Amino acid sequence: MPWQRLRERYDRRRGLGDILGSLFINILMRIIGTIIRSVTFLVGAFVYVLFLIIGLLFFIAWFLIPPLMVFLFITGILAIIFNGQFDLNEVVI
């Protein structure tokens, strides 16, 4: 993973300022890596839920469209026969 390589190496023979500077940079890189991983996870979870919802809508539409097509076909035929002057409540299908 690219964010696992973000670190600054130091030589133990250097002074305390260099060691503390390296410690600060390493802590900063860990925080940045955590933020990047969290954002990546949240975006992935959002896309997963979005595709789940869209998939469920398509699944429901897959079963509802054929009866709807039959209903609209019959309604269209009845509109042609009765010249659009009929009440759907009186039609028994």
C-alpha positions in Angstrom: 0.0 0.0 0.0 1.4 3.4 -0.9 0.5 5.0 2.5 2.4 2.4 4.4 5.7 3.7 2.9 5.2 7.2 4.2 7.9 7.6 6.9 11.1 9.4 7.6 14.1 7.3 8.8 16.6 8.7 11.2 20.0 7.8 12.5 20.1 7.2 16.2 23.4 9.1 16.4 21.8 12.4 15.5 20.6 14.8 18.1 17.4 15.0 20.0 16.0 17.7 17.6 16.4 15.4 14.6 14.8 12.4 16.5 11.8 14.6 17.6 11.5 16.0 14.1 11.4 12.5 12.6 8.9 11.5 15.3 6.7 14.4 14.4 6.8 13.7 10.7 6.1 10.0 11.3 3.1 10.8 13.5 1.9 13.3 10.8 2.2 10.6 8.1 0.2 8.1 10.2 -2.6 10.7 10.7 -2.6 11.4 6.9 -2.6 7.7 6.2 -5.5 7.2 8.6 -7.5 10.0 6.9 -6.9 8.6 3.4 -7.9 5.1 4.5 -11.0 6.4 6.2 -12.1 8.5 3.3 -11.4 5.5 0.9 -13.5 3.2 3.1 -16.4 5.7 3.4 -16.5 6.4 -0.3 -16.5 2.6 -1.0 -19.2 2.0 1.6 -21.3 4.9 0.0 -20.9 3.5 -3.5 -21.7 0.0 -2.2 -25.0 1.2 -0.6 -25.8 3.2 -3.7 -25.4 0.2 -6.0 -27.4 -1.9 -3.5 -30.3 0.5 -3.6 -30.2 0.9 -7.4 -30.0 -2.9 -7.8 -33.1 -3.3 -5.5 -35.0 -0.8 -7.6 -34.1 -2.6 -10.8 -35.1 -5.9 -9.2 -38.5 -4.5 -8.2 -39.0 -2.9 -11.6 -38.2 -6.3 -13.3 -41.3 -7.8 -11.7 -43.6 -4.7 -12.0 -43.0 -3.7 -15.6 -44.7 -6.7 -17.3 -48.0 -6.4 -15.4 -47.9 -2.6 -16.0 -47.4 -3.2 -19.7 -50.4 -5.5 -19.8 -52.5 -3.0 -17.9 -51.5 -0.1 -20.2 -52.1 -2.2 -23.3 -55.7 -3.1 -22.1 -56.3 0.5 -21.1 -55.2 1.7 -24.5 -57.4 -0.9 -26.3 -60.4 0.2 -24.1 -59.6 3.9 -24.8 -59.7 3.1 -28.6 -62.9 1.2 -28.3 -64.8 3.6 -26.1 -63.2 6.7 -27.5 -61.5 7.6 -24.2 -64.8 7.8 -22.3 -64.7 5.0 -19.8 -64.2 4.7 -16.1 -61.4 2.4 -14.9 -63.3 1.7 -11.8 -66.1 0.0 -13.8 -63.7 -2.2 -15.8 -63.0 -5.6 -14.3 -59.7 -7.0 -15.4 
